[in-house]
Amino acid sequence: MGGAGHVSHYNLFLNEMKRFLKIGLLLLITGVITGAVFTMHQKLSAKDEQAAKLQQRPDLSAVHFVHNSNSTMIDGKPTLIILFNSDCEHCQYEAGQLQKRHQEFARASVYLLTTETPVRAQAFARHYGLDSLAMMHVGTLTPEESYKAFGPTSVPHLFIYGPDRQLRKEYKGETKIDALLKYL
């Protein structure tokens, strides 16, 4: 008889352990889901905040201009900001197109910005003939300054702002000149 009582206590113990495991698993799953939702909410909030910040042309006083070094952001004119890297084939293509069709940008200010060294930025501007064009402004930012002004980006990344400093259009990746001109 003592053996049957022992088995019954053992079964009760197993049932209690199963119940605790189920509750523990449920709490773990709830915690993981809550953490994921919280993290996703934070990321979406940060993304929304950055998007709202970009609706107005960023302050680029930290830019070190290597071409048109007395450049300041000109209000009252449409502004095209292109984030580039001199090794990027798409950026090289766009620079060539900007040079070929520069007359079509005469009523706008064009800022080509990179996180590369001033020497590389200047060589890029010279290679594509951008250093001889009055409306083209080539400059450098530190990666931190670029992130602060534009958030996470890849190159090329283009922002078109109207004379009112409000964002008209944003392009990620190579963009045809005709698409740009439509918003300037």
DRENKOL-243774 format. One record per atom (N, C-alpha, C): residue in three letters; x, y, z. Coordinates in steps of 0.05 Angstrom, whole numbers, padded with zeros to 5 digits, always signed. Each point is the difference from the previous one (the first is absolute). Layout:
ALAXYZ ...
END
This chain:
MET+00016-00024+00000 MET-00016+00024+00000 MET+00017+00025+00000 GLY+00023-00001+00014 GLY+00018+00023+00001 GLY+00010+00007-00027 GLY+00002-00020-00018 GLY+00010+00006-00027 GLY-00020+00016-00016 ALA-00026-00005+00004 ALA-00021+00014-00015 ALA-00001+00029+00009 GLY+00004+00005+00026 GLY+00000+00027+00010 GLY+00023+00016-00011 HIS+00023-00014-00002 HIS+00024+00012-00010 HIS-00004+00008-00030 VAL-00013-00017-00016 VAL-00005+00006-00028 VAL-00019+00023-00002 SER-00020+00001+00017 SER-00020+00022+00000 SER+00013+00027+00006 HIS+00019+00000+00020 HIS+00014+00025+00006 HIS+00019+00008-00023 TYR+00011-00020-00012 TYR+00018+00005-00023 TYR-00017+00012-00023 ASN-00023-00011-00006 ASN-00018+00011-00021 ASN-00009+00028+00007 LEU-00006+00006+00025 LEU-00007+00027+00008 LEU+00024+00019-00005 PHE+00023-00010+00008 PHE+00024+00016-00004 PHE+00005+00006-00030 LEU-00004-00020-00017 LEU+00004+00004-00029 LEU-00021+00019-00011 ASN-00025-00003+00009 ASN-00021+00019-00009 ASN+00006+00028+00008 GLU+00010+00004+00025 GLU+00008+00027+00009 GLU+00023+00011-00017 MET+00019-00017-00005 MET+00024+00009-00017 MET-00010+00008-00028 LYS-00018-00016-00011 LYS-00010+00006-00027 LYS-00015+00027+00001 ARG-00015+00004+00021 ARG-00015+00026+00002 ARG+00019+00023+00002 PHE+00021-00003+00017 PHE+00020+00021+00003 PHE+00015+00005-00026 LEU+00007-00021-00015 LEU+00014+00003-00025 LEU-00018+00014-00021 LYS-00026-00007+00000 LYS-00018+00014-00019 LYS-00002+00029+00007 ILE-00003+00007+00026 ILE-00002+00028+00008 ILE+00026+00014-00007 GLY+00023-00013+00006 GLY+00026+00012-00005 GLY+00003+00005-00030 LEU-00007-00020-00017 LEU+00002+00003-00029 LEU-00018+00023-00010 LEU-00024+00001+00011 LEU-00019+00021-00008 LEU+00012+00028+00008 LEU+00011+00002+00023 LEU+00013+00025+00009 LEU+00024+00007-00018 LEU+00016-00020-00007 LEU+00023+00005-00017 LEU-00009+00010-00028 ILE-00020-00013-00011 ILE-00010+00008-00027 ILE-00012+00028+00002 THR-00015+00005+00021 THR-00011+00027+00003 THR+00022+00021+00002 GLY+00021-00006+00015 GLY+00022+00019+00003 GLY+00014+00005-00026 VAL+00005-00021-00015 VAL+00014+00002-00026 VAL-00017+00017-00019 ILE-00026-00005-00001 ILE-00018+00015-00018 ILE-00001+00029+00009 THR-00003+00005+00025 THR+00000+00028+00011 THR+00026+00014-00007 GLY+00022-00013+00004 GLY+00026+00012-00007 GLY+00002+00006-00029 ALA-00009-00018-00017 ALA+00002+00004-00029 ALA-00018+00024-00008 VAL-00024+00001+00011 VAL-00018+00022-00007 VAL+00012+00027+00010 PHE+00011+00000+00023 PHE+00013+00025+00011 PHE+00023+00009-00018 THR+00017-00019-00007 THR+00023+00006-00018 THR-00010+00011-00027 MET-00020-00014-00011 MET-00010+00009-00026 MET-00012+00028+00002 HIS-00015+00005+00022 HIS-00011+00027+00004 HIS+00022+00021+00001 GLN+00021-00006+00015 GLN+00022+00019+00002 GLN+00013+00006-00027 LYS+00004-00021-00016 LYS+00012+00003-00026 LYS-00018+00016-00019 LEU-00026-00006+00001 LEU-00019+00015-00017 LEU-00001+00029+00009 SER+00001+00005+00026 SER-00001+00028+00010 SER+00025+00015-00009 ALA+00023-00013+00002 ALA+00025+00013-00009 ALA-00001+00005-00030 LYS-00011-00019-00015 LYS-00002+00004-00029 LYS-00019+00023-00007 ASP-00022+00001+00014 ASP-00020+00021-00005 ASP+00012+00027+00008 GLU+00015+00001+00022 GLU+00013+00025+00009 GLU+00020+00009-00021 GLN+00016-00018-00011 GLN+00020+00007-00020 GLN-00014+00010-00025 ALA-00021-00014-00009 ALA-00015+00009-00023 ALA-00012+00027+00003 ALA-00010+00006+00024 ALA-00011+00026+00005 ALA+00022+00021+00000 LYS+00023-00007+00011 LYS+00023+00019+00000 LYS+00009+00007-00029 LEU-00001-00020-00018 LEU+00009+00005-00027 LEU-00020+00015-00017 GLN-00024+00005+00011 GLN-00020+00015-00015 GLN+00009+00029-00004 GLN+00017+00009+00017 GLN+00012+00027-00003 GLN+00030-00004-00006 ARG+00010+00016-00019 ARG+00028-00002-00008 ARG+00018+00001+00025 PRO+00018-00020+00003 PRO+00018+00000+00023 PRO+00020+00023+00000 ASP+00008+00006+00024 ASP+00021+00020+00003 ASP+00027-00013-00007 LEU+00014+00010-00019 LEU+00025-00012-00009 LEU+00023+00018+00006 SER-00001+00015+00022 SER+00022+00017+00008 SER+00025-00015+00006 ALA-00002-00026+00006 ALA+00023-00016+00006 ALA+00015-00009-00025 VAL-00011+00005-00024 VAL+00012-00009-00025 VAL+00026+00015-00005 HIS+00021-00014-00007 HIS+00025+00012-00009 HIS-00001-00001-00030 PHE-00004+00024-00012 PHE-00002+00001-00029 PHE+00028+00000-00013 VAL+00003-00017-00020 VAL+00026-00002-00014 VAL-00002+00015-00027 HIS-00024+00006-00008 HIS-00005+00015-00024 HIS-00021+00020+00006 ASN+00003+00024-00009 ASN-00018+00022+00008 ASN+00001+00002+00030 SER+00024+00003+00011 SER+00004-00001+00029 SER-00015+00022+00016 ASN-00009+00021-00013 ASN-00015+00020+00015 ASN-00030-00006-00001 SER-00006-00025-00007 SER-00028-00008-00003 SER-00015+00001+00026 THR-00023+00011-00001 THR-00019-00003+00022 THR-00026-00009-00013 MET-00017-00013+00014 MET-00025-00009-00011 MET-00016+00024-00008 ILE-00008+00001-00025 ILE-00014+00023-00011 ILE-00030-00003+00002 ASP-00012+00018+00014 ASP-00030-00001+00002 ASP-00011+00013-00024 GLY-00025-00007-00006 GLY-00013+00012-00023 GLY+00005-00014-00026 LYS+00016-00021+00000 LYS+00006-00016-00024 LYS-00005-00030+00007 PRO-00009-00015-00020 PRO-00002-00029+00004 PRO+00028-00011+00006 THR+00001-00021+00016 THR+00026-00011+00008 THR-00001-00030-00004 LEU+00021-00010-00013 LEU+00004-00028-00004 LEU+00024-00008+00016 ILE-00003-00019+00019 ILE+00022-00011+00016 ILE+00004-00029-00009 ILE+00025-00006-00007 ILE+00007-00027-00009 ILE+00021-00010+00019 LEU-00005-00022+00014 LEU+00020-00014+00016 LEU+00013-00020-00018 PHE+00027+00002-00002 PHE+00014-00017-00019 PHE+00025-00012+00012 ASN+00012-00019-00015 ASN+00026-00011+00006 ASN+00015-00002-00026 SER+00024+00008-00001 SER+00015+00002-00025 SER+00004-00027-00014 ASP-00001-00022+00016 ASP+00003-00027-00012 ASP-00026-00012-00010 CYS-00022+00013+00005 CYS-00027-00010-00007 CYS-00005+00005-00030 GLU-00004-00022-00015 GLU-00005+00003-00029 GLU-00025+00017-00006 HIS-00021-00003+00016 HIS-00024+00015-00005 HIS+00005+00030+00005 CYS+00016+00006+00021 CYS+00007+00027+00006 CYS+00017+00012-00022 GLN+00018-00015-00011 GLN+00017+00009-00022 GLN-00018+00006-00025 TYR-00019-00017-00006 TYR-00018+00004-00022 TYR-00015+00026+00004 GLU-00012+00003+00024 GLU-00015+00024+00005 GLU+00017+00026-00002 ALA+00025-00001+00010 ALA+00017+00023-00002 ALA+00005+00007-00029 GLY+00005-00020-00017 GLY+00003+00005-00029 GLY-00024+00012-00012 GLN-00024-00009+00007 GLN-00025+00011-00010 GLN-00004+00028+00010 LEU+00007+00006+00025 LEU-00003+00027+00010 LEU+00018+00019-00015 GLN+00024-00009-00007 GLN+00018+00017-00015 GLN-00010+00005-00028 LYS-00010-00021-00013 LYS-00010+00003-00028 LYS-00024+00018-00001 ARG-00017-00002+00020 ARG-00026+00015-00001 ARG-00001+00022+00021 HIS+00023+00011+00007 HIS+00001+00020+00021 HIS-00017+00025-00005 GLN-00003+00007-00025 GLN-00016+00024-00006 GLN-00029-00002+00010 GLU-00010-00025+00002 GLU-00027-00004+00009 GLU-00003+00003+00030 PHE+00023+00002+00014 PHE+00000+00004+00029 PHE+00007+00029+00007 ALA+00000+00018-00019 ALA+00009+00028+00005 ALA-00017+00014+00021 ARG-00025-00006+00002 ARG-00017+00014+00019 ARG-00001-00014+00027 ALA+00017-00020+00004 ALA+00000-00015+00026 ALA+00029+00000+00011 SER+00001-00008+00025 SER+00026-00005+00013 SER+00003-00030+00003 VAL+00024-00010-00008 VAL+00005-00029+00002 VAL+00023-00005+00019 TYR-00005-00016+00020 TYR+00020-00006+00021 TYR+00006-00030-00002 LEU+00025-00006-00006 LEU+00009-00028-00001 LEU+00017-00004+00026 LEU-00009-00018+00017 LEU+00012-00003+00026 LEU+00009-00029+00003 THR+00024-00003+00013 THR+00011-00026+00005 THR+00013-00001+00028 THR+00003-00024+00009 THR+00014-00004+00026 THR+00030-00007-00005 GLU+00008+00002-00025 GLU+00028-00006-00007 GLU+00017+00024+00007 THR+00026-00002-00004 THR+00018+00022+00006 THR-00004+00023-00019 PRO+00007+00024+00008 PRO-00002+00023-00018 PRO+00017-00004-00026 VAL+00022-00013+00002 VAL+00017-00005-00024 VAL-00015-00017-00020 ARG-00013-00021+00009 ARG-00015-00018-00018 ARG-00024+00015-00011 ALA-00013+00016+00016 ALA-00024+00015-00010 ALA+00009+00020-00021 GLN+00022+00013+00005 GLN+00010+00020-00020 GLN+00009-00014-00026 ALA+00012-00023+00002 ALA+00009-00014-00023 ALA-00025-00009-00016 PHE-00021-00009+00013 PHE-00025-00008-00013 PHE-00012+00024-00015 ALA-00002+00023+00014 ALA-00011+00024-00013 ALA+00016+00008-00024 ARG+00026-00001+00002 ARG+00018+00007-00022 ARG-00003-00020-00023 HIS-00001-00026+00006 HIS-00002-00021-00021 HIS-00025+00003-00017 TYR-00022+00007+00013 TYR-00026+00003-00014 TYR-00006+00029-00008 GLY+00019+00018+00003 GLY-00004+00027-00009 GLY-00020+00016+00017 LEU-00006-00010+00024 LEU-00020+00014+00016 LEU+00012+00024+00014 ASP+00026+00001+00002 ASP+00014+00022+00014 ASP+00000+00025-00017 SER-00009-00001-00025 SER-00001+00024-00017 SER-00028+00011-00003 LEU-00019-00012+00015 LEU-00028+00008-00003 LEU-00010+00015+00025 ALA-00010+00024-00004 ALA-00007+00017+00022 ALA-00022-00011+00018 MET-00019-00015-00011 MET-00022-00010+00016 MET+00007-00026+00015 MET+00023-00011-00005 MET+00008-00025+00013 MET+00018+00006+00025 HIS-00007-00013+00022 HIS+00014+00004+00025 HIS+00008-00028+00010 VAL+00026-00005+00002 VAL+00009-00027+00008 VAL+00012+00003+00028 GLY-00008-00017+00018 GLY+00010+00002+00027 GLY+00001-00027+00015 THR+00012+00001+00023 THR+00003-00025+00016 THR-00013+00004+00028 LEU-00008-00022+00011 LEU-00011-00001+00027 LEU+00012-00025+00013 THR+00002+00000+00026 THR+00008-00024+00014 THR-00023-00019-00001 PRO+00005-00026+00003 PRO-00023-00019+00000 PRO-00021+00008+00022 GLU+00009+00010+00023 GLU-00018+00007+00021 GLU-00017+00024-00008 GLU+00012+00020-00013 GLU-00015+00023-00009 GLU-00020-00007-00021 SER+00008-00018-00018 SER-00019-00010-00021 SER-00023-00014+00013 TYR+00005-00018+00019 TYR-00021-00015+00013 TYR-00019+00019+00015 LYS+00012+00020+00013 LYS-00016+00019+00015 LYS-00019+00016-00019 ALA+00010+00007-00023 ALA-00015+00016-00019 ALA-00020-00016-00016 PHE+00008-00025-00008 PHE-00016-00015-00019 PHE-00009-00028+00010 GLY+00010-00008+00023 GLY-00007-00027+00010 GLY+00015-00021-00016 PRO-00008-00025+00003 PRO+00014-00021-00014 PRO-00006+00002-00030 THR+00021+00001-00016 THR-00003+00002-00029 THR+00020-00018-00014 SER-00005-00004-00026 SER+00019-00013-00017 SER+00005+00020-00023 VAL+00019-00007-00017 VAL+00006+00019-00022 VAL-00007-00013-00027 PRO-00008+00016-00019 PRO-00008+00028+00003 PRO-00027+00002+00014 HIS-00003+00022+00013 HIS-00025+00007+00014 HIS-00005+00029-00006 LEU-00023+00007-00011 LEU-00006+00027-00009 LEU-00024+00012+00014 PHE+00002+00025+00007 PHE-00022+00015+00013 PHE-00004+00025-00017 ILE-00025+00006-00006 ILE-00007+00024-00015 ILE-00018+00017+00018 TYR+00010+00024+00006 TYR-00015+00019+00016 TYR-00009+00024-00017 GLY-00024+00010+00006 GLY-00009+00023-00015 GLY+00011+00026+00012 PRO-00006+00022-00013 PRO+00010+00026+00010 PRO-00009+00005+00029 ASP-00022-00013+00008 ASP-00011+00003+00027 ASP+00014-00018+00021 ARG+00021-00014-00009 ARG+00017-00018+00016 ARG-00015-00026+00008 GLN-00023-00005-00013 GLN-00015-00024+00006 GLN+00007-00022-00020 LEU+00001-00025+00010 LEU+00007-00022-00017 LEU-00021-00004-00022 ARG+00009-00002-00024 ARG-00018-00005-00023 ARG+00001-00030-00008 LYS+00025-00011+00001 LYS+00003-00027-00009 LYS+00026-00011+00011 GLU+00000-00026+00006 GLU+00024-00014+00009 GLU+00003-00025-00018 TYR+00025-00004-00009 TYR+00006-00024-00017 TYR+00023-00015+00013 LYS-00003-00026+00000 LYS+00021-00018+00010 LYS+00010-00015-00025 GLY+00026+00003-00006 GLY+00011-00014-00023 GLY+00002+00018-00024 GLU+00011-00011-00021 GLU+00004+00016-00025 GLU-00026+00011-00010 THR+00000+00025-00007 THR-00024+00014-00009 THR+00005+00015-00026 LYS-00018-00002-00018 LYS+00003+00014-00026 LYS-00003+00030+00004 ILE+00014+00015-00016 ILE+00000+00029+00002 ILE-00028+00011-00005 ASP-00015-00012-00018 ASP-00027+00010-00006 ASP-00018-00002+00025 ALA+00004-00021+00016 ALA-00016-00003+00024 ALA+00007+00022+00020 LEU+00025+00007+00001 LEU+00009+00021+00019 LEU-00012+00028-00009 LEU+00002+00005-00025 LEU-00008+00026-00011 LEU-00030+00005+00004 LYS-00015-00022+00001 LYS-00029+00002+00004 LYS-00007+00013+00026 TYR+00017-00003+00020 TYR-00005+00011+00027 TYR+00016+00025+00007 LEU+00017+00009-00018 LEU+00016+00025+00005 LEU-00014+00025-00010 
END
